């Protein structure tokens, strides 16, 4: 079992290693990943809104076709 100071030292070493890896990583890829994570919900909301709009338009189409056929028959 580790003592508290040993655990803190291990955690500090781990954080230094992790932060060092982040600092050496390609920042462009890191930023692209963060943007992708942030924009993914926005994209889903936009896609849902477009699908709702398309669905509403499809519901209108039979009425428009029916009116056009009715006008042609007259």
C-alpha positions, 0 to 999 in steps of 0.5 A, a space after each residue: 500500500 502507498 503512503 499519501 505522499 507517495 500517491 501524491 507524487 505518483 499523481 503529480 508525475 502522471 499529470 506532468 506526463 499527460 500535460 507534457 504529451 498534450 503540449 507535444 501533440 499536434 495542436 491542430 488535431 487537438 483543436 479539430 477534435 474539440 471543435 468536432 465534439 462541440 459542433 456534433 450536437 449542433 449538427 444533430 439539431 440542425 439535421 433534426 430541424 431539416 428533417 422536421 421541415 421536410 416532413 411538414 412539406 411532405 404532409 402538404 404535398 398530397 393536398 397540393 396534388 389533390 388541388 391540382 388534379 381537381 383543377 385539371 378535372 374542372 
